[in-house]
Amino acid sequence: MQIIKSSLFQKFPEIIFGLNTKIGLNRTEPFFFNMSLTVGDDPEIVVANREAFYNELGLTTEQIAIQKQIHSDIVTIVDEPGIVGESDAMITSQKGIGLAISTADCTPIFIYDRRNEIVAAVHSGWRGSEKQILRKTILILLEQFNCSPNDLLVYIGPSICQKNYEVGDEVAKHFHRTYLKSIDHKHYLDILGINKDVLLNFGIQESNIEISSLCSYEEKYLQSYRRDGKKSGRALGVIAMKGN
């Protein structure tokens, strides 16, 4: 099983983190090592895939909080594992609960407050970025959980890079030209840049931000909806604080 780790989070032994790739349990095409129940894969296989992945991280299915992602600006405060409903970001102060983000090109963002012992997980595609899901998550951390930007550690996982993320006029119009490249009347959106700037604008130190250099579209061992369409599975990124 091939799992992507964060070198930033690995400095903190109390944090569990991993994001799966297409490689695991010798699964083959079209979905490979898929974590989604909604792409047409065999549900029994998906459940087994999830359990194997969670176990590899030192967790079980019963410890995972998972949301129905709808490209929204909804943030859920999680107090217990299970299906938490429709949202695109989760926050918990409870140890032993893994927050799971599904991804196949959209930007997965994971946050750890080392002083207050809080974790958050955010799913930010272009719709979520336009609705400022990351900004709203951080505002909740600051206002409701008394977090300080100086204490926040952030990992932005693999997502589609700008040169491969062509968008139409109907998408491009929502974003400042700073985040757009136009080539031959085609627009290319920098989702990573948008989310990084949100973090920097809150005063989070650049040294406390790790951004994956992996492009989900280019790396064949990563799930990519833009590349594979209906044959694409989904990955999960999970963050948790170890239980007592």
N, C-alpha and C positions, 0 to 999 in steps of 0.2 A: 504494500500500500504506500503510495506516495502522497505525503502531506506537506503543505506549505506552512512554514513557521514564520514568526516575527522575531528578528534578532533583538528588537527593542523589548518586547515582552519577555524574551528568554532571560533577561537580566533580573526578572522578578519571579522567583520560584513559586510564589503564591498564585501566579496566574497560569491558567490552562488556556491554550489557544492553538487552533489548527484550522486549515482550510483544505478540503480534499481536492484532488485532481481526478482525472478520468481513470487513473490507474489504481485498481484495487480488486481483490477477490477474482482476478482473471476474467472480469466482465468484458464483453466484447460489444461490437457495434450492434445497433445504432447508438445506444444510450451510454454504454460503458458503465463506469462506477457512478451511477446516477442517484441523486438524493431526493428527486421530486416524484410525488405521486400524481402529478397532473400533466405529464408529457406523453403518456401512453405506455410507459414501462409497466412490467408486471409488478403489482403492489407487493407481493410477497418478497420479490427480489429487492425492491426499494427498502422495505422494512429491514431486511437482512443487511443491506448495504449500510443503512444508517446505524444500526446497532454495532456493526463492526467498526465503523468510523468512530463512533462515540467511545467504544471500548478502547480503541487505540489511544484516545486522549485521556483515558482514565475515568470516563463517565459512562452513564447508561441512558437509555431512552427516557427512563422515568425522571431524569434530572434535567431534561432539555425543555426550554421554552421556545416555541416556534410560532411565528405569526403568519397570517395570510397577507402577503404583500400585495398592495394595490396601487403602488406609485403615488402615495399620498404624503401629507405632512403630519400624519397621526403618530404620536409617540405614546407608547404604553409603559406604565410603571409595573414591573413584574415582581410579584411576591411569592409566586409558586410556579413550578414547571407545568408544562402542558401546552395546549393550543390557546393562544392568548387573543385570538380574533384578528380583525383587520387593522393593520398598522404597518409602518415601515421603519420604525425604530423602537428599541426596547431599552429600558434602564432597570438595573436591579442593584440593591445593596445586600442581597441575600447571598451568602456563600453556598457553594455547591449547586447553583443553578447555572446551566449553560444557555447563553443567548445565541440562537442560530439565525444566520442570515443566508438566504438563498440567492445565488448569483449565477449568471451566465453571460456577462458583459457589463452589467451595471456595477457601480462602485460600492464595494462593501467596506464599511468604516467601523473600527473597533476602538473603544476608549476605556482607559483605566485611570481612575483617580487613586493615586497611591496613598494619599493622606486619609481620605474619608472611606476608602475601600468600597468603591462603587465601579461597576462596569456598565458600558452601553454598547449597543450594536445598531448600525444604521445602514439601510439600503437606499442608495441614492443614484437612480438613473437620471435621464434628462428631466423627467417630470418631477421627480423628487427634488432635484437640484433647483429647478425653476420655482418650486414651492418652498424652498429653503428648509428642507427637512433636517439637515445637519445643524444649521443655525438654531432652529427651534429646539433640537435635542440639547445643544450646549446651553441655551438659555435656561432650560429646565434644570440642568445640572447646577448652574450657578445660582438660580433663584430658589429652587425647592430643596436642593441638596447641599447648598452652601459650599459648592466646589469653587476652587480658584484655578484660573487658567494655568498658573505655574505648576499645578499638581497633575495636570492632565497629560497622559501619554496616549498617543494616537497611532494606530496602524491603518493605512489605507491599502487594501488588498488588491490583487490583480483585477483589472478591468480593461475595457477596450480603450486603446490609445487614440489620440486625436487623429493621426494620419489614416486610421481605419474607420473613423466614426463619421461617416457622411450623413448629414441631416438635411431635410428640405427647408424651404423658406418658412414653413409653418412652425418649425422648431427653432430655427436660427433667430427668428424675430424676438424670442423671449430672452436672449442673452446679449450681453455687451460684446462689442466687436473684439475686445481684448481676448475673448475665449474662442474666437472663430478665425479660421483660415479659409479664404475663398480662392479656389483654383478652378479655372475653366467653368465658372458659374456654379461650382459645387461648394457647399459649405461643410467644414469639418470642425466638430465641437470638442473642446478640451474640458471634459468632465473632471479630470484629475485636478486641473488648474483651478477650476471653480471651487472645488471642495477644499483644496489646500489653502486658498485665499480666505475662505470662511474661518479656518482655524487660525491663520495668522492675524486676521482682523480682530479676533478675540484676545490676542496677546499670547497665544500658546507658542512656546519657544520652538523654533525650527528644529533644534536638537532633540525635541521630544516628539517629533513627527517622523514616522517612517513610511515611505511610499514605495510599494512594490514596483519594480521595473518591468514586471511581466505584463505583456499585452495578451488579454484573453483571446483575441482574434488571431494573433500570430502563433501563439504557443499551442501546438496541436494536442498537448496533453491536458489542456484546460477546456472547460465547457464554454461554448460560445454560440449564442443564439444567432447573432449576426452572420457568423460563418456557416453554421450547420442547419439553421432553420428548424423545421419540425423534427429533425433527427438529433437535435441538441438535448442533452440532459441538463441537470442543474448541480452545482456544487453547494456545499454548506460551509460557512465559516462559523466557528463556535468560540466564544470567549466565556470564561467562568473564573471565579475565585475559588480556590480550594476550600473545602469545608474544614471545620475545626477537628 
